[in-house]
Structure formats: structure tokens, C-alpha cells
Amino acid sequence: DSEGFLWYVTDGGLYQDDGYQTTCYRADIHRPNLMKSNHTTCLAEDAQGRIWIGTRRGAYMLDKRTYELAPVLDVEVVDHVVNTINVMSDGQLWLSTNEHLLRYDSCAHLVARYPISHKVQQLYEDSRGDIWRILWRDGLARYDAVRDSFQTIGWPFAEHPAYMIEDSRTGSYWVSVWERGIVRYTPQTDTLS
């Protein structure tokens, strides 16, 4: 994180490593209400230094000033599996469950919800600030802020995309594809190869 701590998400809790000792955040006999699930799934740090934690039963925010955990209380998040949490360069937080992709402002207020048909495999922000979404068993889509929606990129392959990363030298993207290998996507010419 911004202070140099390493954080580990595990199926037995969240761990913070300062290089000398490891601190575990998990519900146990001494703190039974700390989290509803110790199976952590994802995390992100925001500009205020808060750590956002996804679990198999909701999401939490850890304030590093007090080291207190607070649950995200939105009905779409409480008791739901949280698959992804991302903090984007504009300070907005994006969180996905199996049913929704949710967008929060930098003050952690819900701004918008986007229904999804499948699990979010990856949410990715490129060097230009464009946000890309890959859904499980679905294609690739780019967020259009003017329309406040995701615009699907034509996907000609039967196999589904799994993960993408930008090639900063060429402006293209490398997309890993289940059982197919890697596809190069060039938005300037709208080609996949």
C-alpha cells in the first residue's frame, strides 16, 4: 500500500505484513463480529489510505488511522460474494458482486449500479483512464462516461476473455482467452488478432 505494508487476501482472513510481523484481521472467539466471512477475495487502497476488503459475505473498509473495520451496508453488498474492488485514478471505487457492478464516489457514497449477467472477471483502468470490463462467459466492454454504460466490443471468438493488460508502447491490449491463448486488441483499428 502507500505506506509500504503488504496485504494478503486468503480464505482464512486478511493479513497485513510490515516486514517484521504479520497482523491478521479475522473473526474469531475474541472478535466474533469483525467480519461475517474470513474468506477474503479482493482489496484496494483509496486516496485516503483506507483499505477496501471484499469477502464471501460482504465488503468492509479498514481505516488505517484507527484500524477499525466498518461494513459496506448497501443491500447489494451485505451477505453477497464480492468478486472485485478497484479504486480508479479519479478516486471512484468500483465493486462487483455476482449480480451488480457498483460505483462509489471518493466519499464512499453509492453513485450508480450496473446489473451484470455474469461474474466480473476483471475491471481494468488503462493509462488513458478508460475503464474496461471482462465478464465471465461474456466479452470485453469499455465504460462510456457520457452514456454511463459499458459498450461491448465485438468478440468473434467462441472462447471467452479472462484478463487484459495494456501494451503502453503501442496502445494495444493483450487479452488472455480461455483455452485459446492470447489475443491482441487494437482499439484504433478495432481489430482482434
C-alpha positions in Angstrom: 0.0 0.0 0.0 1.0 3.7 0.1 2.9 3.1 3.4 4.8 0.1 2.3 2.7 -2.6 4.0 2.0 -5.8 2.2 -1.6 -7.1 2.4 -2.7 -10.7 1.7 -6.2 -11.9 0.9 -6.7 -15.5 2.0 -9.5 -17.9 2.7 -8.6 -17.5 6.4 -8.6 -13.7 6.8 -6.8 -10.6 5.7 -3.2 -10.2 6.7 -1.0 -7.1 7.0 2.8 -7.5 6.8 5.0 -4.7 8.0 8.2 -6.6 7.2 8.7 -7.7 10.9 5.4 -9.1 11.9 2.1 -10.1 10.4 -1.3 -8.9 11.7 -4.4 -11.0 10.9 -7.9 -9.5 10.6 -10.4 -12.2 11.0 -13.4 -13.1 13.1 -12.6 -15.4 16.0 -13.6 -16.2 19.5 -12.3 -12.8 20.7 -13.8 -10.7 17.8 -16.7 -12.8 16.5 -18.4 -9.8 14.7 -15.3 -8.5 13.0 -16.3 -9.9 9.6 -19.1 -12.2 8.5 -16.7 -14.2 6.5 -13.0 -14.7 6.9 -12.7 -15.8 3.3 -11.3 -12.5 1.7 -11.5 -12.2 -2.0 -10.0 -8.8 -3.0 -8.8 -5.5 -1.8 -7.8 -2.0 -2.8 -6.5 1.2 -1.2 -8.1 4.5 -1.9 -6.5 8.0 -1.9 -7.4 8.5 1.8 -5.3 5.4 2.7 -8.4 3.3 3.5 -8.3 -0.4 2.6 -11.4 -1.8 1.0 -11.8 -5.5 1.5 -14.1 -7.9 -0.3 -15.2 -11.2 1.3 -17.5 -14.1 0.5 -20.2 -12.3 2.6 -19.9 -8.6 2.0 -17.3 -5.8 1.9 -15.5 -3.8 4.6 -13.5 -0.6 4.9 -10.4 -0.6 7.1 -9.4 2.9 8.4 -5.7 2.7 8.9 -5.8 5.7 11.3 -7.8 3.7 13.8 -7.5 0.2 12.4 -11.3 -0.3 12.7 -13.3 -2.2 10.2 -16.7 -0.9 9.0 -19.0 -2.9 6.8 -20.3 -1.6 3.5 -24.0 -1.6 4.2 -25.6 -1.4 0.7 -28.2 -4.1 0.3 -26.5 -5.2 -2.9 -23.3 -5.9 -1.0 -24.3 -7.2 2.5 -24.0 -11.0 2.6 -23.0 -11.2 -1.1 -19.8 -12.5 -2.6 -17.6 -9.6 -3.5 -15.6 -10.5 -6.6 -13.6 -7.3 -7.4 -12.8 -4.0 -5.8 -11.0 -1.3 -7.7 -10.1 2.3 -6.9 -9.7 4.3 -10.1 -7.4 7.3 -10.8 -10.4 9.7 -10.3 -10.9 8.4 -6.8 -14.1 6.4 -7.5 -14.4 2.9 -6.1 -15.9 0.1 -8.3 -17.1 -3.1 -6.5 -18.7 -6.2 -8.1 -20.8 -8.9 -6.7 -22.4 -11.8 -8.7 -25.4 -9.6 -9.5 -24.1 -6.0 -9.7 -21.2 -3.8 -10.6 -21.4 -0.8 -8.2 -19.7 2.6 -8.5 -19.0 4.8 -5.4 -17.6 8.4 -5.3 -14.4 9.2 -3.3 -16.5 9.7 -0.2 -17.8 6.1 -0.4 -21.4 7.1 -1.4 -23.1 4.9 -4.0 -23.3 6.7 -7.3 -24.5 4.0 -9.8 -25.3 0.3 -10.1 -24.9 -1.7 -13.3 -26.7 -5.1 -13.5 -24.5 -7.8 -14.9 -25.3 -11.2 -16.4 -22.2 -12.9 -15.2 -19.3 -12.5 -12.7 -16.9 -9.7 -13.3 -13.6 -11.4 -14.2 -11.6 -8.2 -14.3 -12.2 -4.4 -14.2 -9.2 -2.6 -15.6 -8.2 1.1 -15.9 -5.7 1.8 -18.7 -3.2 4.7 -18.9 -5.8 7.0 -20.6 -8.3 6.5 -17.7 -10.5 4.2 -19.8 -12.2 1.5 -17.8 -12.6 -2.0 -19.3 -14.8 -4.8 -18.0 -14.5 -8.5 -18.7 -17.4 -10.7 -17.6 -17.2 -14.4 -17.1 -18.5 -16.2 -20.2 -19.0 -12.8 -21.9 -17.0 -10.4 -23.9 -15.0 -7.3 -23.4 -16.6 -3.9 -22.8 -15.4 -0.3 -22.3 -17.1 2.2 -20.0 -18.6 5.2 -21.7 -18.9 8.0 -19.1 -21.2 10.1 -21.2 -23.7 7.3 -21.6 -22.9 6.0 -18.1 -22.8 2.5 -19.5 -20.5 -0.2 -20.8 -20.1 -0.5 -24.6 -19.4 -4.1 -25.8 -16.5 -4.7 -28.1 -17.3 -7.2 -30.8 -15.8 -10.5 -29.8 -15.6 -13.0 -32.7 -14.2 -16.0 -30.7 -16.2 -18.8 -29.1 -13.8 -18.8 -26.2 -14.1 -16.1 -23.6 -11.7 -13.4 -22.5 -10.3 -13.7 -19.0 -7.8 -10.9 -18.3 -6.3 -7.9 -20.1 -3.3 -5.6 -19.9 -2.3 -2.6 -21.9 0.8 -2.5 -24.1 1.9 1.0 -23.3 4.2 1.2 -26.3 1.6 0.5 -29.0 -1.7 1.4 -27.4 -2.9 -2.2 -28.0 -4.1 -4.6 -25.3 -3.2 -8.2 -24.7 -6.2 -10.3 -23.7 -5.8 -13.8 -22.3 -8.6 -16.1 -23.6 -9.8 -19.3 -22.0 -8.4 -22.3 -24.0 -7.2 -20.1 -26.9 -4.1 -18.3 -25.8 -3.6 -14.5 -26.1 -5.4 -12.1 -28.4 -4.1 -8.7 -29.3 -6.8 -6.0 -29.4 -6.1 -2.7 -31.2 -8.9 -0.1 -30.5 -7.6 2.4 -33.1 -8.5 -0.1 -35.9 -11.0 -2.1 -33.8 -9.2 -5.4 -34.7 -8.6 -8.6 -32.7 -5.8 -10.9 -33.7 
